[in-house]
Amino acid sequence: MREADPKFKLKVRQIPGAEKLMLCFQCGSCTADCPVARHEDIFRPRIIARLAILGFKELLFSGDLLWLCLGCYSCTEHCPQGVKPTEVIEALRNIAVEEGKLHPGFKQLLDALLATGRMYKITRMKERARAKMGLPPAPEVPLEDVRKVLDLAGLTSILGKASGGGEA
């Protein structure tokens, strides 16, 4: 219980869509029809809600748990209390990112975007495929403009936190 932050649930509830977090009575309706829960033993929307209520944010923010949600709203449709588990998970993701706990896969994509202006590398093979289809070469990316947008959106700061540093 030393890792629990009893005020964490209050922070989560302040985010639009997650206001009803405390109404979750762990019935399991959200998990019963979740397509991810059918295939991933660690993913249970009701457990995520419980961890948030109890304040175990480090457990929530470590690993893949929050990032497995597909955002299909199946859990929200089945919740008898109107808790909106999908939106609770979104709120938790937002808090995680604010605290620099970005999923490594997303961090890798954002690092590539910051470095090259693209999320994926345009390889020679892709360029040849474009040429075969009669497409022109991929256009150059105005990297400074991309970096300005990322900076204005606060993503460079988030990437700096996720790297363990200050501002990026």
CNS distance restraints for C-alpha pairs under 8 A (distance, minus, plus):
assign (resid   3 and name CA) (resid  55 and name CA) 7.97 0.50 0.50
assign (resid   3 and name CA) (resid  56 and name CA) 6.41 0.50 0.50
assign (resid   3 and name CA) (resid  58 and name CA) 7.62 0.50 0.50
assign (resid   4 and name CA) (resid  54 and name CA) 6.49 0.50 0.50
assign (resid   4 and name CA) (resid  55 and name CA) 4.70 0.50 0.50
assign (resid   4 and name CA) (resid  56 and name CA) 4.80 0.50 0.50
assign (resid   4 and name CA) (resid  57 and name CA) 7.32 0.50 0.50
assign (resid   5 and name CA) (resid  54 and name CA) 7.29 0.50 0.50
assign (resid   5 and name CA) (resid  55 and name CA) 4.42 0.50 0.50
assign (resid   5 and name CA) (resid  56 and name CA) 6.47 0.50 0.50
assign (resid   5 and name CA) (resid  57 and name CA) 7.40 0.50 0.50
assign (resid   6 and name CA) (resid  53 and name CA) 7.91 0.50 0.50
assign (resid   6 and name CA) (resid  54 and name CA) 6.40 0.50 0.50
assign (resid   6 and name CA) (resid  55 and name CA) 5.27 0.50 0.50
assign (resid   7 and name CA) (resid  11 and name CA) 6.82 0.50 0.50
assign (resid   7 and name CA) (resid  55 and name CA) 6.96 0.50 0.50
assign (resid   8 and name CA) (resid  12 and name CA) 6.41 0.50 0.50
assign (resid   8 and name CA) (resid  52 and name CA) 6.97 0.50 0.50
assign (resid   8 and name CA) (resid  53 and name CA) 7.37 0.50 0.50
assign (resid   8 and name CA) (resid  54 and name CA) 7.90 0.50 0.50
assign (resid   8 and name CA) (resid  55 and name CA) 5.09 0.50 0.50
assign (resid   8 and name CA) (resid  57 and name CA) 7.39 0.50 0.50
assign (resid   9 and name CA) (resid  13 and name CA) 6.10 0.50 0.50
assign (resid   9 and name CA) (resid  21 and name CA) 7.72 0.50 0.50
assign (resid   9 and name CA) (resid  22 and name CA) 7.83 0.50 0.50
assign (resid   9 and name CA) (resid  52 and name CA) 5.82 0.50 0.50
assign (resid   9 and name CA) (resid  53 and name CA) 5.03 0.50 0.50
assign (resid   9 and name CA) (resid  54 and name CA) 7.25 0.50 0.50
assign (resid   9 and name CA) (resid  55 and name CA) 6.21 0.50 0.50
assign (resid  10 and name CA) (resid  14 and name CA) 6.45 0.50 0.50
assign (resid  11 and name CA) (resid  15 and name CA) 7.29 0.50 0.50
assign (resid  12 and name CA) (resid  18 and name CA) 6.40 0.50 0.50
assign (resid  12 and name CA) (resid  19 and name CA) 7.55 0.50 0.50
assign (resid  12 and name CA) (resid  21 and name CA) 7.85 0.50 0.50
assign (resid  12 and name CA) (resid  52 and name CA) 7.70 0.50 0.50
assign (resid  12 and name CA) (resid  88 and name CA) 7.49 0.50 0.50
assign (resid  12 and name CA) (resid  91 and name CA) 6.45 0.50 0.50
assign (resid  12 and name CA) (resid  92 and name CA) 6.82 0.50 0.50
assign (resid  12 and name CA) (resid  95 and name CA) 7.94 0.50 0.50
assign (resid  13 and name CA) (resid  18 and name CA) 5.07 0.50 0.50
assign (resid  13 and name CA) (resid  19 and name CA) 4.27 0.50 0.50
assign (resid  13 and name CA) (resid  20 and name CA) 6.85 0.50 0.50
assign (resid  13 and name CA) (resid  21 and name CA) 6.32 0.50 0.50
assign (resid  14 and name CA) (resid  18 and name CA) 7.10 0.50 0.50
assign (resid  14 and name CA) (resid  19 and name CA) 6.21 0.50 0.50
assign (resid  15 and name CA) (resid  19 and name CA) 6.68 0.50 0.50
assign (resid  15 and name CA) (resid  91 and name CA) 6.22 0.50 0.50
assign (resid  16 and name CA) (resid  91 and name CA) 7.97 0.50 0.50
assign (resid  17 and name CA) (resid  84 and name CA) 6.78 0.50 0.50
assign (resid  17 and name CA) (resid  87 and name CA) 5.26 0.50 0.50
assign (resid  17 and name CA) (resid  88 and name CA) 6.58 0.50 0.50
assign (resid  17 and name CA) (resid  91 and name CA) 7.70 0.50 0.50
assign (resid  18 and name CA) (resid  83 and name CA) 7.11 0.50 0.50
assign (resid  18 and name CA) (resid  84 and name CA) 6.83 0.50 0.50
assign (resid  18 and name CA) (resid  85 and name CA) 7.74 0.50 0.50
assign (resid  18 and name CA) (resid  87 and name CA) 5.88 0.50 0.50
assign (resid  18 and name CA) (resid  88 and name CA) 4.68 0.50 0.50
assign (resid  18 and name CA) (resid  91 and name CA) 6.67 0.50 0.50
assign (resid  19 and name CA) (resid  83 and name CA) 7.74 0.50 0.50
assign (resid  20 and name CA) (resid  24 and name CA) 7.58 0.50 0.50
assign (resid  20 and name CA) (resid  82 and name CA) 7.10 0.50 0.50
assign (resid  20 and name CA) (resid  83 and name CA) 4.91 0.50 0.50
assign (resid  20 and name CA) (resid  84 and name CA) 7.53 0.50 0.50
assign (resid  21 and name CA) (resid  49 and name CA) 6.84 0.50 0.50
assign (resid  21 and name CA) (resid  53 and name CA) 7.31 0.50 0.50
assign (resid  21 and name CA) (resid  83 and name CA) 5.61 0.50 0.50
assign (resid  21 and name CA) (resid  84 and name CA) 7.92 0.50 0.50
assign (resid  21 and name CA) (resid  85 and name CA) 7.92 0.50 0.50
assign (resid  21 and name CA) (resid  88 and name CA) 6.99 0.50 0.50
assign (resid  22 and name CA) (resid  53 and name CA) 6.69 0.50 0.50
assign (resid  23 and name CA) (resid  81 and name CA) 6.29 0.50 0.50
assign (resid  23 and name CA) (resid  83 and name CA) 6.44 0.50 0.50
assign (resid  24 and name CA) (resid  46 and name CA) 7.74 0.50 0.50
assign (resid  24 and name CA) (resid  49 and name CA) 7.18 0.50 0.50
assign (resid  24 and name CA) (resid  50 and name CA) 7.90 0.50 0.50
assign (resid  24 and name CA) (resid  81 and name CA) 6.63 0.50 0.50
assign (resid  24 and name CA) (resid  83 and name CA) 6.29 0.50 0.50
assign (resid  26 and name CA) (resid  46 and name CA) 5.81 0.50 0.50
assign (resid  26 and name CA) (resid  47 and name CA) 7.91 0.50 0.50
assign (resid  26 and name CA) (resid  50 and name CA) 7.59 0.50 0.50
assign (resid  27 and name CA) (resid  46 and name CA) 7.80 0.50 0.50
assign (resid  28 and name CA) (resid  32 and name CA) 6.20 0.50 0.50
assign (resid  28 and name CA) (resid  46 and name CA) 6.04 0.50 0.50
assign (resid  29 and name CA) (resid  33 and name CA) 7.09 0.50 0.50
assign (resid  29 and name CA) (resid  75 and name CA) 7.05 0.50 0.50
assign (resid  29 and name CA) (resid  78 and name CA) 5.83 0.50 0.50
assign (resid  29 and name CA) (resid  79 and name CA) 5.94 0.50 0.50
assign (resid  29 and name CA) (resid  80 and name CA) 7.75 0.50 0.50
assign (resid  30 and name CA) (resid  34 and name CA) 6.51 0.50 0.50
assign (resid  30 and name CA) (resid  45 and name CA) 6.20 0.50 0.50
assign (resid  30 and name CA) (resid  46 and name CA) 6.52 0.50 0.50
assign (resid  30 and name CA) (resid  74 and name CA) 7.20 0.50 0.50
assign (resid  30 and name CA) (resid  75 and name CA) 3.94 0.50 0.50
assign (resid  30 and name CA) (resid  76 and name CA) 6.74 0.50 0.50
assign (resid  30 and name CA) (resid  78 and name CA) 5.82 0.50 0.50
assign (resid  30 and name CA) (resid  79 and name CA) 5.79 0.50 0.50
assign (resid  30 and name CA) (resid  85 and name CA) 7.40 0.50 0.50
assign (resid  31 and name CA) (resid  37 and name CA) 6.34 0.50 0.50
assign (resid  31 and name CA) (resid  44 and name CA) 5.56 0.50 0.50
assign (resid  31 and name CA) (resid  45 and name CA) 5.67 0.50 0.50
assign (resid  31 and name CA) (resid  46 and name CA) 6.42 0.50 0.50
assign (resid  31 and name CA) (resid  75 and name CA) 6.57 0.50 0.50
assign (resid  32 and name CA) (resid  37 and name CA) 7.78 0.50 0.50
assign (resid  33 and name CA) (resid  37 and name CA) 7.94 0.50 0.50
assign (resid  33 and name CA) (resid  38 and name CA) 7.95 0.50 0.50
assign (resid  33 and name CA) (resid  74 and name CA) 6.54 0.50 0.50
assign (resid  33 and name CA) (resid  75 and name CA) 6.73 0.50 0.50
assign (resid  33 and name CA) (resid  78 and name CA) 7.90 0.50 0.50
assign (resid  34 and name CA) (resid  38 and name CA) 6.52 0.50 0.50
assign (resid  34 and name CA) (resid  74 and name CA) 6.18 0.50 0.50
assign (resid  34 and name CA) (resid  75 and name CA) 6.16 0.50 0.50
assign (resid  35 and name CA) (resid  39 and name CA) 7.03 0.50 0.50
assign (resid  36 and name CA) (resid  40 and name CA) 5.85 0.50 0.50
assign (resid  36 and name CA) (resid  43 and name CA) 6.76 0.50 0.50
assign (resid  36 and name CA) (resid  68 and name CA) 7.18 0.50 0.50
assign (resid  36 and name CA) (resid  69 and name CA) 6.90 0.50 0.50
assign (resid  36 and name CA) (resid  70 and name CA) 7.44 0.50 0.50
assign (resid  37 and name CA) (resid  41 and name CA) 6.21 0.50 0.50
assign (resid  37 and name CA) (resid  42 and name CA) 7.53 0.50 0.50
assign (resid  37 and name CA) (resid  43 and name CA) 5.17 0.50 0.50
assign (resid  37 and name CA) (resid  44 and name CA) 5.75 0.50 0.50
assign (resid  42 and name CA) (resid  65 and name CA) 7.05 0.50 0.50
assign (resid  43 and name CA) (resid  47 and name CA) 7.91 0.50 0.50
assign (resid  43 and name CA) (resid  48 and name CA) 7.97 0.50 0.50
assign (resid  43 and name CA) (resid  65 and name CA) 6.24 0.50 0.50
assign (resid  43 and name CA) (resid  68 and name CA) 7.28 0.50 0.50
assign (resid  44 and name CA) (resid  48 and name CA) 6.39 0.50 0.50
assign (resid  45 and name CA) (resid  49 and name CA) 6.29 0.50 0.50
assign (resid  45 and name CA) (resid  75 and name CA) 7.49 0.50 0.50
assign (resid  45 and name CA) (resid  85 and name CA) 6.43 0.50 0.50
assign (resid  46 and name CA) (resid  50 and name CA) 6.20 0.50 0.50
assign (resid  46 and name CA) (resid  85 and name CA) 7.80 0.50 0.50
assign (resid  47 and name CA) (resid  51 and name CA) 6.06 0.50 0.50
assign (resid  48 and name CA) (resid  52 and name CA) 6.22 0.50 0.50
assign (resid  48 and name CA) (resid  60 and name CA) 7.16 0.50 0.50
assign (resid  48 and name CA) (resid  66 and name CA) 7.93 0.50 0.50
assign (resid  48 and name CA) (resid  89 and name CA) 7.65 0.50 0.50
assign (resid  49 and name CA) (resid  53 and name CA) 6.18 0.50 0.50
assign (resid  49 and name CA) (resid  85 and name CA) 7.23 0.50 0.50
assign (resid  49 and name CA) (resid  88 and name CA) 7.45 0.50 0.50
assign (resid  50 and name CA) (resid  54 and name CA) 6.10 0.50 0.50
assign (resid  51 and name CA) (resid  55 and name CA) 5.99 0.50 0.50
assign (resid  51 and name CA) (resid  56 and name CA) 5.21 0.50 0.50
assign (resid  51 and name CA) (resid  57 and name CA) 7.17 0.50 0.50
assign (resid  51 and name CA) (resid  59 and name CA) 7.86 0.50 0.50
assign (resid  51 and name CA) (resid  60 and name CA) 7.04 0.50 0.50
assign (resid  52 and name CA) (resid  56 and name CA) 6.05 0.50 0.50
assign (resid  52 and name CA) (resid  57 and name CA) 6.44 0.50 0.50
assign (resid  52 and name CA) (resid  60 and name CA) 7.59 0.50 0.50
assign (resid  56 and name CA) (resid  60 and name CA) 6.46 0.50 0.50
assign (resid  57 and name CA) (resid  61 and name CA) 5.93 0.50 0.50
assign (resid  58 and name CA) (resid  62 and name CA) 5.99 0.50 0.50
assign (resid  60 and name CA) (resid  65 and name CA) 6.55 0.50 0.50
assign (resid  60 and name CA) (resid  66 and name CA) 6.68 0.50 0.50
assign (resid  61 and name CA) (resid  65 and name CA) 7.54 0.50 0.50
assign (resid  61 and name CA) (resid  66 and name CA) 7.09 0.50 0.50
assign (resid  61 and name CA) (resid  93 and name CA) 7.92 0.50 0.50
assign (resid  61 and name CA) (resid  96 and name CA) 5.94 0.50 0.50
assign (resid  61 and name CA) (resid 101 and name CA) 6.29 0.50 0.50
assign (resid  62 and name CA) (resid 101 and name CA) 7.53 0.50 0.50
assign (resid  63 and name CA) (resid 103 and name CA) 7.44 0.50 0.50
assign (resid  64 and name CA) (resid  68 and name CA) 6.20 0.50 0.50
assign (resid  64 and name CA) (resid 103 and name CA) 7.09 0.50 0.50
assign (resid  65 and name CA) (resid  69 and name CA) 7.97 0.50 0.50
assign (resid  66 and name CA) (resid  89 and name CA) 6.34 0.50 0.50
assign (resid  66 and name CA) (resid  92 and name CA) 7.41 0.50 0.50
assign (resid  66 and name CA) (resid  93 and name CA) 6.45 0.50 0.50
assign (resid  67 and name CA) (resid  93 and name CA) 7.54 0.50 0.50
assign (resid  67 and name CA) (resid 103 and name CA) 7.22 0.50 0.50
assign (resid  69 and name CA) (resid  86 and name CA) 7.59 0.50 0.50
assign (resid  69 and name CA) (resid  89 and name CA) 7.61 0.50 0.50
assign (resid  71 and name CA) (resid  86 and name CA) 5.91 0.50 0.50
assign (resid  72 and name CA) (resid  86 and name CA) 7.71 0.50 0.50
assign (resid  73 and name CA) (resid  77 and name CA) 6.24 0.50 0.50
assign (resid  73 and name CA) (resid  84 and name CA) 7.92 0.50 0.50
assign (resid  73 and name CA) (resid  85 and name CA) 7.89 0.50 0.50
assign (resid  73 and name CA) (resid  86 and name CA) 5.78 0.50 0.50
assign (resid  74 and name CA) (resid  78 and name CA) 6.50 0.50 0.50
assign (resid  75 and name CA) (resid  79 and name CA) 6.17 0.50 0.50
assign (resid  75 and name CA) (resid  84 and name CA) 7.25 0.50 0.50
assign (resid  75 and name CA) (resid  85 and name CA) 6.19 0.50 0.50
assign (resid  75 and name CA) (resid  86 and name CA) 6.83 0.50 0.50
assign (resid  76 and name CA) (resid  82 and name CA) 6.95 0.50 0.50
assign (resid  76 and name CA) (resid  83 and name CA) 6.97 0.50 0.50
assign (resid  76 and name CA) (resid  84 and name CA) 4.51 0.50 0.50
assign (resid  76 and name CA) (resid  85 and name CA) 5.62 0.50 0.50
assign (resid  76 and name CA) (resid  86 and name CA) 6.26 0.50 0.50
assign (resid  77 and name CA) (resid  84 and name CA) 7.91 0.50 0.50
assign (resid  79 and name CA) (resid  83 and name CA) 6.40 0.50 0.50
assign (resid  79 and name CA) (resid  84 and name CA) 7.08 0.50 0.50
assign (resid  83 and name CA) (resid  88 and name CA) 7.86 0.50 0.50
assign (resid  84 and name CA) (resid  88 and name CA) 6.34 0.50 0.50
assign (resid  85 and name CA) (resid  89 and name CA) 6.12 0.50 0.50
assign (resid  86 and name CA) (resid  90 and name CA) 6.32 0.50 0.50
assign (resid  87 and name CA) (resid  91 and name CA) 6.07 0.50 0.50
assign (resid  88 and name CA) (resid  92 and name CA) 6.20 0.50 0.50
assign (resid  89 and name CA) (resid  93 and name CA) 6.13 0.50 0.50
assign (resid  90 and name CA) (resid  94 and name CA) 6.20 0.50 0.50
assign (resid  91 and name CA) (resid  95 and name CA) 6.31 0.50 0.50
assign (resid  92 and name CA) (resid  96 and name CA) 6.07 0.50 0.50
assign (resid  93 and name CA) (resid  97 and name CA) 6.17 0.50 0.50
assign (resid  94 and name CA) (resid  98 and name CA) 6.16 0.50 0.50
assign (resid  95 and name CA) (resid  99 and name CA) 6.25 0.50 0.50
assign (resid  96 and name CA) (resid 100 and name CA) 6.33 0.50 0.50
assign (resid  96 and name CA) (resid 101 and name CA) 4.89 0.50 0.50
assign (resid  96 and name CA) (resid 102 and name CA) 6.56 0.50 0.50
assign (resid  97 and name CA) (resid 101 and name CA) 5.13 0.50 0.50
assign (resid  97 and name CA) (resid 102 and name CA) 5.09 0.50 0.50
assign (resid  97 and name CA) (resid 158 and name CA) 6.72 0.50 0.50
assign (resid  97 and name CA) (resid 162 and name CA) 7.97 0.50 0.50
assign (resid  98 and name CA) (resid 158 and name CA) 6.67 0.50 0.50
assign (resid  99 and name CA) (resid 158 and name CA) 7.95 0.50 0.50
assign (resid  99 and name CA) (resid 161 and name CA) 7.17 0.50 0.50
assign (resid  99 and name CA) (resid 162 and name CA) 7.95 0.50 0.50
assign (resid 100 and name CA) (resid 158 and name CA) 5.79 0.50 0.50
assign (resid 100 and name CA) (resid 159 and name CA) 7.18 0.50 0.50
assign (resid 100 and name CA) (resid 160 and name CA) 7.77 0.50 0.50
assign (resid 100 and name CA) (resid 161 and name CA) 4.55 0.50 0.50
assign (resid 100 and name CA) (resid 162 and name CA) 4.20 0.50 0.50
assign (resid 100 and name CA) (resid 163 and name CA) 7.79 0.50 0.50
assign (resid 100 and name CA) (resid 164 and name CA) 7.75 0.50 0.50
assign (resid 101 and name CA) (resid 161 and name CA) 7.90 0.50 0.50
assign (resid 101 and name CA) (resid 162 and name CA) 5.80 0.50 0.50
assign (resid 102 and name CA) (resid 106 and name CA) 6.75 0.50 0.50
assign (resid 102 and name CA) (resid 107 and name CA) 6.11 0.50 0.50
assign (resid 102 and name CA) (resid 159 and name CA) 7.99 0.50 0.50
assign (resid 102 and name CA) (resid 162 and name CA) 5.97 0.50 0.50
assign (resid 103 and name CA) (resid 107 and name CA) 6.14 0.50 0.50
assign (resid 104 and name CA) (resid 108 and name CA) 6.06 0.50 0.50
assign (resid 105 and name CA) (resid 109 and name CA) 6.48 0.50 0.50
assign (resid 106 and name CA) (resid 110 and name CA) 6.17 0.50 0.50
assign (resid 107 and name CA) (resid 111 and name CA) 5.95 0.50 0.50
assign (resid 107 and name CA) (resid 159 and name CA) 6.94 0.50 0.50
assign (resid 107 and name CA) (resid 162 and name CA) 7.64 0.50 0.50
assign (resid 108 and name CA) (resid 112 and name CA) 6.24 0.50 0.50
assign (resid 109 and name CA) (resid 113 and name CA) 6.24 0.50 0.50
assign (resid 109 and name CA) (resid 119 and name CA) 5.18 0.50 0.50
assign (resid 109 and name CA) (resid 120 and name CA) 7.42 0.50 0.50
assign (resid 110 and name CA) (resid 114 and name CA) 6.10 0.50 0.50
assign (resid 110 and name CA) (resid 119 and name CA) 6.73 0.50 0.50
assign (resid 110 and name CA) (resid 159 and name CA) 7.68 0.50 0.50
assign (resid 111 and name CA) (resid 115 and name CA) 6.10 0.50 0.50
assign (resid 111 and name CA) (resid 159 and name CA) 7.46 0.50 0.50
assign (resid 112 and name CA) (resid 116 and name CA) 5.77 0.50 0.50
assign (resid 112 and name CA) (resid 117 and name CA) 7.01 0.50 0.50
assign (resid 112 and name CA) (resid 118 and name CA) 6.29 0.50 0.50
assign (resid 112 and name CA) (resid 119 and name CA) 5.35 0.50 0.50
assign (resid 112 and name CA) (resid 120 and name CA) 7.07 0.50 0.50
assign (resid 113 and name CA) (resid 117 and name CA) 4.42 0.50 0.50
assign (resid 113 and name CA) (resid 118 and name CA) 4.59 0.50 0.50
assign (resid 113 and name CA) (resid 119 and name CA) 4.78 0.50 0.50
assign (resid 113 and name CA) (resid 120 and name CA) 7.89 0.50 0.50
assign (resid 113 and name CA) (resid 146 and name CA) 7.93 0.50 0.50
assign (resid 114 and name CA) (resid 118 and name CA) 7.77 0.50 0.50
assign (resid 114 and name CA) (resid 143 and name CA) 7.89 0.50 0.50
assign (resid 114 and name CA) (resid 146 and name CA) 7.27 0.50 0.50
assign (resid 114 and name CA) (resid 147 and name CA) 6.04 0.50 0.50
assign (resid 114 and name CA) (resid 150 and name CA) 7.46 0.50 0.50
assign (resid 114 and name CA) (resid 156 and name CA) 7.92 0.50 0.50
assign (resid 115 and name CA) (resid 143 and name CA) 7.95 0.50 0.50
assign (resid 116 and name CA) (resid 141 and name CA) 7.63 0.50 0.50
assign (resid 116 and name CA) (resid 143 and name CA) 6.62 0.50 0.50
assign (resid 117 and name CA) (resid 141 and name CA) 5.81 0.50 0.50
assign (resid 117 and name CA) (resid 142 and name CA) 7.28 0.50 0.50
assign (resid 117 and name CA) (resid 143 and name CA) 5.34 0.50 0.50
assign (resid 117 and name CA) (resid 146 and name CA) 5.98 0.50 0.50
assign (resid 117 and name CA) (resid 147 and name CA) 7.71 0.50 0.50
assign (resid 118 and name CA) (resid 141 and name CA) 7.65 0.50 0.50
assign (resid 122 and name CA) (resid 126 and name CA) 6.03 0.50 0.50
assign (resid 122 and name CA) (resid 127 and name CA) 6.85 0.50 0.50
assign (resid 122 and name CA) (resid 138 and name CA) 7.60 0.50 0.50
assign (resid 123 and name CA) (resid 127 and name CA) 6.29 0.50 0.50
assign (resid 124 and name CA) (resid 128 and name CA) 6.13 0.50 0.50
assign (resid 125 and name CA) (resid 129 and name CA) 6.22 0.50 0.50
assign (resid 126 and name CA) (resid 130 and name CA) 6.15 0.50 0.50
assign (resid 127 and name CA) (resid 131 and name CA) 6.23 0.50 0.50
assign (resid 127 and name CA) (resid 137 and name CA) 6.19 0.50 0.50
assign (resid 127 and name CA) (resid 138 and name CA) 7.25 0.50 0.50
assign (resid 128 and name CA) (resid 132 and name CA) 6.20 0.50 0.50
assign (resid 129 and name CA) (resid 133 and name CA) 6.38 0.50 0.50
assign (resid 130 and name CA) (resid 134 and name CA) 6.37 0.50 0.50
assign (resid 130 and name CA) (resid 135 and name CA) 4.99 0.50 0.50
assign (resid 130 and name CA) (resid 136 and name CA) 6.79 0.50 0.50
assign (resid 130 and name CA) (resid 137 and name CA) 6.87 0.50 0.50
assign (resid 131 and name CA) (resid 135 and name CA) 5.30 0.50 0.50
assign (resid 131 and name CA) (resid 136 and name CA) 6.41 0.50 0.50
assign (resid 131 and name CA) (resid 137 and name CA) 7.11 0.50 0.50
assign (resid 141 and name CA) (resid 146 and name CA) 7.92 0.50 0.50
assign (resid 142 and name CA) (resid 146 and name CA) 6.41 0.50 0.50
assign (resid 143 and name CA) (resid 147 and name CA) 6.11 0.50 0.50
assign (resid 144 and name CA) (resid 148 and name CA) 6.15 0.50 0.50
assign (resid 145 and name CA) (resid 149 and name CA) 6.29 0.50 0.50
assign (resid 146 and name CA) (resid 150 and name CA) 6.20 0.50 0.50
assign (resid 147 and name CA) (resid 151 and name CA) 5.98 0.50 0.50
assign (resid 148 and name CA) (resid 152 and name CA) 6.06 0.50 0.50
assign (resid 149 and name CA) (resid 153 and name CA) 6.06 0.50 0.50
assign (resid 150 and name CA) (resid 154 and name CA) 6.24 0.50 0.50
assign (resid 150 and name CA) (resid 155 and name CA) 5.17 0.50 0.50
assign (resid 150 and name CA) (resid 156 and name CA) 6.06 0.50 0.50
assign (resid 151 and name CA) (resid 155 and name CA) 5.81 0.50 0.50
assign (resid 151 and name CA) (resid 156 and name CA) 5.24 0.50 0.50
assign (resid 151 and name CA) (resid 157 and name CA) 7.29 0.50 0.50
assign (resid 154 and name CA) (resid 158 and name CA) 6.41 0.50 0.50
assign (resid 155 and name CA) (resid 159 and name CA) 6.00 0.50 0.50
assign (resid 156 and name CA) (resid 160 and name CA) 6.13 0.50 0.50
assign (resid 156 and name CA) (resid 167 and name CA) 7.01 0.50 0.50
assign (resid 156 and name CA) (resid 168 and name CA) 5.36 0.50 0.50
assign (resid 157 and name CA) (resid 161 and name CA) 6.33 0.50 0.50
assign (resid 157 and name CA) (resid 166 and name CA) 7.28 0.50 0.50
assign (resid 157 and name CA) (resid 167 and name CA) 4.90 0.50 0.50
assign (resid 157 and name CA) (resid 168 and name CA) 5.56 0.50 0.50
assign (resid 158 and name CA) (resid 162 and name CA) 6.11 0.50 0.50
assign (resid 158 and name CA) (resid 167 and name CA) 7.89 0.50 0.50
assign (resid 159 and name CA) (resid 163 and name CA) 6.11 0.50 0.50
assign (resid 159 and name CA) (resid 168 and name CA) 6.61 0.50 0.50
assign (resid 160 and name CA) (resid 164 and name CA) 6.44 0.50 0.50
assign (resid 160 and name CA) (resid 165 and name CA) 5.18 0.50 0.50
assign (resid 160 and name CA) (resid 166 and name CA) 5.34 0.50 0.50
assign (resid 160 and name CA) (resid 167 and name CA) 5.04 0.50 0.50
assign (resid 160 and name CA) (resid 168 and name CA) 4.41 0.50 0.50
assign (resid 161 and name CA) (resid 165 and name CA) 5.39 0.50 0.50
assign (resid 161 and name CA) (resid 166 and name CA) 5.73 0.50 0.50
assign (resid 161 and name CA) (resid 167 and name CA) 7.02 0.50 0.50
assign (resid 161 and name CA) (resid 168 and name CA) 7.95 0.50 0.50
